[in-house]
Amino acid sequence: MTTADTTADPADRPDPADQATADPADQADPADQATADSADSADEDEVIDDPLVLEGEVAADYLEELLDIADLDGDIETYVEADRAHVSIVTTSDRLVGREGEVLEALQELARLAVMTKTGRRSRLMLDIAGRREKRCQELTQLAAAIVAEVKTSGQPHALAAMNPFERKIIHDAVAAAGLVSQSEGEEPKRHVVVKPV
């Protein structure tokens, strides 16, 4: 009776050294995994370096929540122009503008407060709704041109009606561009611009 040879050929056995020295490229690098995880996290919570871009994003998020609460439609756009963050709510409704733009002004102040709360900095953010500010800017630029022509002809100062700070700045800029001088006079809410000859 023969007995089976139970001694395996050493060549058939796996070499522990071979297992320990497996190709590193086939193994997951913990550092690579950590980098991938942090990249995914950065995508989810993007860091915004430009403070003005950040202002616009914070204000847009705040206003979007307000629109949802009020169940109002509107697309929100943000951009930076003339060293100021701008947010525009594109809508066909004037409900968020209000009579004489008072609701628009109130929403702008709320958006600025939201930005200050989030960033700790005062904001000069400009809000436009339904193109109200853009239309008003065009109207005031035309008005300023007419007043400048009148003052140049008459040589006499001309006082305009009371305006908010946004409107007064448009007049001041247009008058300065035309080569005349202007100044704001009076107290809010009756503060107004006076255009004067040089």
C-alpha positions as CSV (number, residue, x, y, z in Angstrom):
1,M,0.0,0.0,0.0
2,T,1.4,3.2,-1.0
3,T,0.9,6.5,0.9
4,A,0.2,9.7,-1.0
5,D,2.9,12.3,-0.8
6,T,1.4,15.1,1.3
7,T,4.4,17.4,0.9
8,A,3.5,20.1,-1.6
9,D,6.1,21.3,-4.0
10,P,7.6,24.6,-2.7
11,A,7.2,26.1,-6.1
12,D,3.4,25.8,-5.8
13,R,3.2,27.8,-2.5
14,P,2.6,31.6,-2.6
15,D,5.7,33.5,-1.5
16,P,4.8,35.8,1.4
17,A,7.5,38.2,0.1
18,D,5.7,38.4,-3.2
19,Q,2.4,39.3,-1.5
20,A,4.2,42.0,0.7
21,T,5.9,43.5,-2.3
22,A,2.8,43.8,-4.6
23,D,2.8,46.6,-7.1
24,P,2.1,49.8,-5.1
25,A,0.2,51.1,-8.2
26,D,-2.4,48.5,-7.6
27,Q,-3.1,49.6,-4.0
28,A,-5.2,52.7,-3.0
29,D,-3.1,55.5,-1.6
30,P,-4.7,57.0,1.5
31,A,-3.3,60.4,0.6
32,D,-5.0,60.2,-2.8
33,Q,-8.3,59.3,-1.2
34,A,-8.0,62.2,1.2
35,T,-7.3,64.6,-1.7
36,A,-10.3,63.2,-3.6
37,D,-12.5,63.6,-0.5
38,S,-11.4,67.2,0.0
39,A,-12.0,68.0,-3.6
40,D,-15.5,66.7,-3.4
41,S,-16.0,68.7,-0.2
42,A,-14.7,71.9,-2.0
43,D,-17.2,71.3,-4.8
44,E,-20.0,71.2,-2.3
45,D,-18.9,74.3,-0.3
46,E,-17.1,76.4,-2.8
47,V,-14.9,79.2,-1.4
48,I,-15.4,82.6,-3.0
49,D,-12.2,84.8,-2.8
50,D,-13.7,88.0,-4.3
51,P,-15.6,89.8,-1.6
52,L,-17.9,91.5,-4.1
53,V,-18.8,88.3,-5.7
54,L,-19.4,86.8,-2.3
55,E,-21.7,89.8,-1.5
56,G,-23.8,89.1,-4.6
57,E,-24.1,85.4,-3.8
58,V,-25.1,86.0,-0.2
59,A,-27.7,88.6,-1.2
60,A,-29.0,86.3,-4.0
61,D,-29.5,83.4,-1.6
62,Y,-31.3,85.7,0.8
63,L,-33.6,87.1,-1.8
64,E,-34.3,83.7,-3.3
65,E,-35.6,82.6,0.1
66,L,-37.8,85.7,0.3
67,L,-39.2,84.9,-3.2
68,D,-40.0,81.4,-2.1
69,I,-41.7,82.5,1.1
70,A,-43.8,85.1,-0.8
71,D,-44.5,82.5,-3.6
72,L,-43.3,85.0,-6.2
73,D,-41.5,84.1,-9.5
74,G,-38.3,85.7,-10.6
75,D,-34.8,84.8,-11.8
76,I,-31.9,86.2,-9.9
77,E,-28.7,87.4,-11.6
78,T,-25.5,88.7,-9.9
79,Y,-22.6,90.6,-11.3
80,V,-19.9,93.1,-10.2
81,E,-19.7,96.6,-11.8
82,A,-17.9,99.8,-10.8
83,D,-16.5,98.2,-7.6
84,R,-20.0,97.3,-6.4
85,A,-22.0,94.0,-6.2
86,H,-25.2,94.1,-8.2
87,V,-28.2,91.8,-7.9
88,S,-31.0,91.8,-10.4
89,I,-34.4,90.1,-10.0
90,V,-35.8,89.5,-13.5
91,T,-39.5,89.5,-13.3
92,T,-42.5,91.0,-15.1
93,S,-44.2,91.9,-11.8
94,D,-43.9,95.3,-10.2
95,R,-45.0,94.0,-6.8
96,L,-41.5,93.9,-5.4
97,V,-40.8,97.4,-6.7
98,G,-43.7,99.2,-5.0
99,R,-45.1,102.7,-5.5
100,E,-42.2,105.0,-6.2
101,G,-39.8,102.1,-5.6
102,E,-40.2,102.0,-1.9
103,V,-40.4,98.2,-1.7
104,L,-37.3,97.9,-3.9
105,E,-35.4,100.3,-1.5
106,A,-36.5,98.3,1.5
107,L,-35.5,95.0,-0.1
108,Q,-32.1,96.4,-1.0
109,E,-31.5,97.4,2.7
110,L,-32.5,94.0,3.9
111,A,-30.2,92.3,1.4
112,R,-27.3,94.6,2.6
113,L,-28.1,93.6,6.2
114,A,-28.0,89.9,5.2
115,V,-24.6,90.5,3.6
116,M,-23.2,92.3,6.7
117,T,-24.5,89.6,9.0
118,K,-22.8,86.9,6.9
119,T,-19.5,88.7,6.1
120,G,-19.1,91.2,8.9
121,R,-18.7,94.1,6.4
122,R,-20.9,96.9,5.3
123,S,-22.2,96.5,1.8
124,R,-22.9,98.9,-1.0
125,L,-24.8,96.3,-2.9
126,M,-27.2,97.5,-5.6
127,L,-30.5,95.8,-6.2
128,D,-32.6,96.1,-9.3
129,I,-36.0,94.5,-9.8
130,A,-37.9,94.3,-13.1
131,G,-35.4,96.7,-14.6
132,R,-36.7,99.6,-12.5
133,R,-33.3,101.0,-11.6
134,E,-32.0,100.7,-15.2
135,K,-35.1,102.6,-16.5
136,R,-34.8,105.2,-13.8
137,C,-31.1,105.7,-14.6
138,Q,-31.9,106.4,-18.2
139,E,-34.6,108.9,-17.2
140,L,-32.4,110.7,-14.8
141,T,-29.5,110.9,-17.3
142,Q,-31.8,112.5,-19.8
143,L,-33.1,114.9,-17.1
144,A,-29.6,115.9,-16.1
145,A,-28.7,116.6,-19.7
146,A,-31.7,118.9,-20.0
147,I,-30.9,120.7,-16.8
148,V,-27.2,121.1,-17.7
149,A,-28.3,122.7,-21.0
150,E,-30.6,125.1,-19.2
151,V,-28.0,126.1,-16.6
152,K,-25.4,126.7,-19.3
153,T,-27.8,129.0,-21.1
154,S,-29.2,130.9,-18.1
155,G,-26.1,130.9,-16.0
156,Q,-28.4,130.4,-13.0
157,P,-28.4,127.4,-10.5
158,H,-31.3,124.9,-10.9
159,A,-32.7,122.9,-8.0
160,L,-34.2,119.5,-8.8
161,A,-36.9,117.6,-6.9
162,A,-36.1,115.5,-3.8
163,M,-34.4,112.2,-4.7
164,N,-33.0,109.2,-2.9
165,P,-29.2,108.7,-2.8
166,F,-29.1,106.4,-5.8
167,E,-30.9,109.0,-7.9
168,R,-28.8,111.9,-6.7
169,K,-25.6,110.1,-7.6
170,I,-26.8,109.6,-11.2
171,I,-27.5,113.3,-11.5
172,H,-24.1,114.2,-9.9
173,D,-22.2,111.9,-12.3
174,A,-24.0,113.2,-15.3
175,V,-23.5,116.9,-14.3
176,A,-19.8,116.3,-13.7
177,A,-19.4,114.6,-17.0
178,A,-20.9,117.6,-18.7
179,G,-18.4,120.0,-17.0
180,L,-20.7,121.6,-14.4
181,V,-20.9,121.3,-10.7
182,S,-23.7,120.0,-8.4
183,Q,-24.3,119.5,-4.7
184,S,-26.9,118.0,-2.5
185,E,-28.8,120.2,-0.2
186,G,-31.5,119.8,2.4
187,E,-32.3,116.9,4.8
188,E,-33.8,113.5,4.1
189,P,-36.4,112.8,2.8
190,K,-36.3,116.3,1.0
191,R,-32.6,116.2,0.1
192,H,-32.2,117.3,-3.5
193,V,-29.5,118.2,-6.1
194,V,-28.7,121.8,-7.1
195,V,-26.9,122.1,-10.5
196,K,-24.7,125.2,-10.7
197,P,-22.8,127.0,-13.5
198,V,-19.0,126.9,-13.3
